[in-house]
Every structure is written in C-alpha cells, then in structure tokens.
Amino acid sequence: MEMMKLSGILVTVTHLLALSLNHYIGILKPLHYNSIVTRRKVTTVTILLWVFPTAFVIFLFTSQAEVTYWTDIFDKAAEMEAKNTTTFIDTFRFRMSYSAYFIITIFMMAACYAHILIIVRKQQNVWKNLSRSGSTKWSGRGIKHCPSSKTNREQKQLEGNIRAIYTTLLILGSCVIGWMPALLIFVLMCKEDCYIHGSELESLIENYLVEVMSLRMLENMLVILKMLVNPIIYSIRMKEIQVCISHASLNN
C-alpha cells in the first residue's frame, strides 16, 4: 500500500512532464509534430509513464530495505519489536531520494514552459510585424492587406496549444500547492537523520500536539483537494463548457 501511494504521486508528475514535452514539440516544430508524435510512440510512452515511476519506487524499497523487513513484517511475534525500530521508510536517505524525483521533474517542467513562453512571444512578435506590413492582394477597390492561409492555420494551432498549456499549468500548480507541503513534512520529519528526528520529533509532538495535528490535517486536506480539483480544471477548460457558462451568464 505504501508503494502504491508513493508511486501514484510520481506517476502523476511524470504524466505532466510528458504533457509539457508534448506541448514543447508542438510549439517548437508544429509542421513536424504528426511525424514525431505517432500513435505507436504515444502508446509506448504511456506504458512507460506508468511502469517507470512504479519501478523507481520498487527499486527504492528493495535496494534500501533489509531482509528482515520483508520476512518479519507479517510475523506477529516480531510486530511489537518492529514498532520501536526504524525502517528504511523513516530514514532521510529514502525520503530525499523519493523527493528528488518529484523536485527534478517540477524543475524540468518549469524550464520547458519557460522556453515555450519565449518561443510564443517571439512568434507573436513576428505575426504582429506581418500584420502591420501584411501580404497584399489586388481587389476592385484597390490594394488591401490580408494574412496568408498558412499564417492563419499556424495561429489557430498555436492558440490551441496555448489553451492546452494553460490547462496543464493549472494542474501543475495544483500539484505544487497540494503536494509540496506534504512532501516538505515527509522530508523534514522522520525517525532518523532528518532535520527533525528522534527525541526532537517526539518532544515536538508532545509539546505541540494540537499544532502538529492541525498541520497534518491541513496537509491531508490539501492532498484530497488536489485530487478533487483535477476534473474541475479539465471540465472548466473545455471549450464546450466555457460556451455553456457564457450562455448561462448572458441569460441570467
């Protein structure tokens, strides 16, 4: 259960990383997107998005766990003794290794979207210059400016990509807000080698029980709200839902 819970978070952030790379390819090479992102590649990547994070968590469990953890965990005779011992999950080494995956993935997405923003700004400036100079075409009333069909197609494709990017950024923001407090507590407080550990942790719980319980309750509430907010963000960002909301507001 612990492996499923920890791997579920990494699976989510890895999916967001894949979405950001998909947006990056769509913005950087829009004309070659269909040849780069094929159905077979998408299927392969989707499988890896589930397998790799889960395998990473299993690797952490199996590489740092002692043999006695797996053999004695279901032994009732050793259960009372195990309560007073420190398992590998309660060590700073394990928790920092797990958190590094999450933090590195977030930084990679931030760098990717920062570069996307630079590319979009440059492209928008190019289109502004084109609209000012414009391509000319003769009509009965004289010369008028009109954008090419290729430019219009590229603009519509870019607008669709930007809409998808905004949706992914909202999901990414909900991940940071919902999971970062829990991740910080996970790294800072443990039985061994953490910033707050051992007797300090026990003393903190004894002297500030209400504060610690309130903090853990807030942490769990943010995790639950993060799971609830995902379908809301996706539905609100859908074009059909936005049209219905705008019509409903006009009727009211």
N, C-alpha and C positions, 0 to 999 in steps of 0.2 A: 504493500500500500504506500509506503514511503517512497519507493522508487517510482510508482505511478504518479504520485503527486508532484514530485520534483521534476520528472521528465515532462509532465504536462506543461509546465511553465516554459521549459526550454523549447518544446515543440511549437508553442505559440510564437515566441520571439523569432524562431528560425523561419516560420512561415512569413512573418512580417519582413524579415531580411530578404527572403525570396521575392516578395512583392516589390520591395524597394529596388532590387536588381532588375526586375521585370519593367518597372517604370523607367529605370535608368536606360535600359536598352531601347525602350520605346521613344524616349526623348532624344537620346544620342544618335540612334540610327533608325529613324522611322521608316525609311524605304526598305531596309533590310530586315525589319522586325519579323515578318512572316517566315523568312527563310532561317532566321536564327532561332526563334521560339516556335519549334514544331510541336505537334501533338505527342510524338514519341518522347521528345526531350522533357515536355511538361509532365508526362506520366512518370518518367524516371525520377525527375526532381521531386515530384510529390511523394513518391515512395521513400526517397532519401530524407525528406523533411520529417518523416515520422520515425524512420529507422535510426538515423544518425544521433539525434539528441537522446533517444532512449538508450542506444548503445553506449553513449558517453556516460550517462548516469549509472548504467550497469557496470561499466568499467571502473568508475569511482568506487562503487560499492565492493566490487570483487577485488580490486587492487589494494584497497586500504583496510579491508575487513580481515580480522583474524579468523582462523578456522573455528575457534570456539564460538564465535558469534553465530555462525550458521548451524553448528551442531547442537549448541546448548540453548538456543533461543526458544525452542519449544519444550525444553526439559523443565518440568515443574520443580525439580529438586534444585536446579541452578537459577530459578527465576528470582528468588529472594536475594541471592548473592549478586545477580546481574544488575539489580536496581542500584546498588552502591558503587558499581564500576562505571567507567567511562567508555562508551562505544565509539567507534570511529566517526559516527554521525555527529557527535558532540565535540569534535576537535576543530580547531581553527583551520587546519590544513585542508580538510574535506570541504568545509563551508566556503573557504576562499577559492578553492578550485572550482566549485559549483558556481559561485557568484561571478568569477572571471568570465565564464561563458556568456552569462547574461550581459555583463557590462561591455565586453568587447563587441557583442552583437549590436548593442544600442549605439556604440560609437561608430561602428561601420555604417549603420543606417543613417546616422546624423551626417557623416561625411558624404554619403551617397546623395542625400536630399539637398545638402548644401551645394554640391556640384550641379545637381539638377536645376536648382534655383538660378545659378549663374548662367547656365545654358538657356533657360527660359527667358531671362532678362535680355540676353544678347539677341535671341531670336525675335523677341517683341520689338526691340530697337530696330532690327533690320526691317521688320514689317512696317513700322512707323515711317521709316525712310522711304520704303517702297510706296506707301500710300500717299506720301507727300509728292514724290516725283511721279509715281504711277506709270502704268503702261497705257499708251494712247491708242485710241481707235477712232476712225472717222465715222461720223453719223451725219444725217441730213442737216442737223442744226450746227454742226461743227465738230471740233475735236473735244473728246471727253476722256477722262481717266477712268480706268477700270482695272481691278486686280485680276490676275490670271486665275484660271480654274485650279491650277496646281497650288497656288498660294492659298486659295480658299480651302482646298482639301487639307493642306498642311495645318492651317489654322484650326479647322474643326477637329482634326486628330489631336492637336496639341491641347485644345480645350477639354477634350475627353480625358486625356492623360492627366491634366491638371486636376480635374474633378476626382479622378481615382486616387491621385496623390494626396489630396486633401482628406479623403476618407481614410486612407492608410495612416496619415499623420495623426488623425483623431484617435484611431485605435492605438497607435504607438504612444500617444500622450496618456491614454487611459491605462496602458501597461505601466508606464513610469509612475503615475500617481497611485495606481492600485497596488503595485508590487514592490516599488522601491522601499517604502517604509518597512515592509515585512522582510525584505532582503537585508536591509541595514541591521535590523534586530537579529536576524539569522546569523550575520557575520560578527556582530559586536558582542553578543551574549551567548556563551556556551560554557560547558564544564571545564574545558581545557584550552589554554593558550590564547583565548580571545581577550579583547580589551577588558571586558567584564567577565570574570570566570571564578570558579571555585568558591572560596569563602566570601569574596566580594559579591558574587551573584546571589548567594544565599542571604547575605546581610541586606542587600538591596531589596530582595523580595520580602524579608521580614519587616524591615523598617518602613518601606514604601509600598505596602501591599496594594492599597487602593490605586495608587498612581500606576503601578506596573500592570494591574489588571485592566485599568482603563486604557493604557497604551496597547495592550494585547487585544483588547476588544476593538479598538479603533483599527488596528492592523487587520484583524479578521473581517471587519465590516468593509474595509477598502477592497480586500480581495474578492468578497462576494459582490460588491457593487461593480467591480471591473468585469466580472462575468455577465452581469445583467446589462451593462451598458453597451456591449458589443452589438447585439441585434438591434438596439435602438439607433446606434450610429449608422449601421448599414441601411436600415429602413429609411431613416430621415434623409440620407444622402442619395437615395434612389430618385431618379428624375420623375417617375410617376407619382411617388409620394409627395414630392415637392409641388407638383402641379395640383394635386388634390388639396393640399394645405392652402395654397394660394387661392384656389377657387372657393374654399370654405371661408377663408378670411374675407373675401370680397362679398360673399353672400351675407355674412354677418354684418 
